[in-house]
Amino acid sequence: MHSRRLVGALAIAQVWCLAFLGGACARPKAKTLVEGPPLEMPAPPPHDIEANESEPPEPVLLPTEPARNTPPRARATPPAREPREADAPKPEVRKPEPATEAEAPKIEDPPKPPTTLQTTPAEAQEEVERNIRSTLARAQSDLNRIDYTRLNRDARTQYDTAKSFIRDADLAVKSKNLVYAKSLADKAATLAVQLSGK
């Protein structure tokens, strides 16, 4: 009995599958449109253009420019000719007269060596040099008390600058350029005091 039901269910399933497949294979027909009469285009509207019967305005004349009185061009005079060497009078060349025994030739003094410019009087030069060396020693002493490794980048740059001022000032003292040496020594001392206070 159980097998009969199974066979019946299979038979029904086969019928449904065939019906479904048969419907899928059927060709659908495209609907055709019925053509109506052609459309008629309406005629364009008439263009009414009114004629302009007014007269065009008369042209206005531009004001005339006053006549220009340009003076006639003066004839250019040729530039003055510079005398050439051939045209220039030649200077007379005098031959030196032989010296007589009474006249001895003049012996010129040997040229003097140029003197160096000194802005510091010689008497005060030693005192100025002593002050510069004192300032340099004070600046060097201040820099020696500073721990270079603890300085930041800007302070290290100032430290190196002060050291270079001291070196340059010492060279300037040796070459007797005391004004420049004093300026450098003062700058080195100022930087050293600023750094030692940090």
ChimeraX attribute file (.defattr): number of C-alpha atoms within 10 A of each C-alpha:
attribute: neighborCount
match mode: 1-to-1
recipient: residues
	/A:1	5
	/A:2	6
	/A:3	8
	/A:4	9
	/A:5	10
	/A:6	11
	/A:7	11
	/A:8	11
	/A:9	12
	/A:10	12
	/A:11	12
	/A:12	11
	/A:13	12
	/A:14	12
	/A:15	12
	/A:16	12
	/A:17	12
	/A:18	11
	/A:19	11
	/A:20	11
	/A:21	11
	/A:22	10
	/A:23	10
	/A:24	10
	/A:25	8
	/A:26	8
	/A:27	7
	/A:28	7
	/A:29	6
	/A:30	6
	/A:31	6
	/A:32	6
	/A:33	6
	/A:34	6
	/A:35	6
	/A:36	6
	/A:37	6
	/A:38	6
	/A:39	6
	/A:40	6
	/A:41	6
	/A:42	6
	/A:43	6
	/A:44	6
	/A:45	6
	/A:46	6
	/A:47	6
	/A:48	6
	/A:49	6
	/A:50	6
	/A:51	6
	/A:52	7
	/A:53	6
	/A:54	6
	/A:55	6
	/A:56	7
	/A:57	6
	/A:58	6
	/A:59	6
	/A:60	6
	/A:61	6
	/A:62	6
	/A:63	6
	/A:64	6
	/A:65	6
	/A:66	6
	/A:67	6
	/A:68	6
	/A:69	6
	/A:70	6
	/A:71	6
	/A:72	6
	/A:73	6
	/A:74	6
	/A:75	6
	/A:76	6
	/A:77	6
	/A:78	6
	/A:79	6
	/A:80	6
	/A:81	6
	/A:82	8
	/A:83	9
	/A:84	8
	/A:85	8
	/A:86	7
	/A:87	8
	/A:88	9
	/A:89	9
	/A:90	8
	/A:91	6
	/A:92	6
	/A:93	6
	/A:94	6
	/A:95	6
	/A:96	6
	/A:97	6
	/A:98	6
	/A:99	9
	/A:100	8
	/A:101	7
	/A:102	6
	/A:103	7
	/A:104	8
	/A:105	9
	/A:106	6
	/A:107	6
	/A:108	6
	/A:109	6
	/A:110	6
	/A:111	6
	/A:112	6
	/A:113	6
	/A:114	6
	/A:115	6
	/A:116	6
	/A:117	7
	/A:118	12
	/A:119	10
	/A:120	14
	/A:121	9
	/A:122	9
	/A:123	8
	/A:124	10
	/A:125	15
	/A:126	12
	/A:127	11
	/A:128	18
	/A:129	19
	/A:130	13
	/A:131	14
	/A:132	23
	/A:133	19
	/A:134	13
	/A:135	21
	/A:136	26
	/A:137	15
	/A:138	17
	/A:139	25
	/A:140	17
	/A:141	13
	/A:142	18
	/A:143	22
	/A:144	12
	/A:145	11
	/A:146	16
	/A:147	9
	/A:148	13
	/A:149	7
	/A:150	9
	/A:151	15
	/A:152	9
	/A:153	9
	/A:154	8
	/A:155	16
	/A:156	15
	/A:157	12
	/A:158	17
	/A:159	22
	/A:160	15
	/A:161	16
	/A:162	25
	/A:163	20
	/A:164	14
	/A:165	23
	/A:166	25
	/A:167	16
	/A:168	16
	/A:169	27
	/A:170	21
	/A:171	13
	/A:172	17
	/A:173	19
	/A:174	12
	/A:175	10
	/A:176	15
	/A:177	18
	/A:178	21
	/A:179	18
	/A:180	13
	/A:181	27
	/A:182	22
	/A:183	13
	/A:184	24
	/A:185	27
	/A:186	19
	/A:187	19
	/A:188	28
	/A:189	24
	/A:190	14
	/A:191	21
	/A:192	25
	/A:193	14
	/A:194	13
	/A:195	19
	/A:196	15
	/A:197	8
	/A:198	8
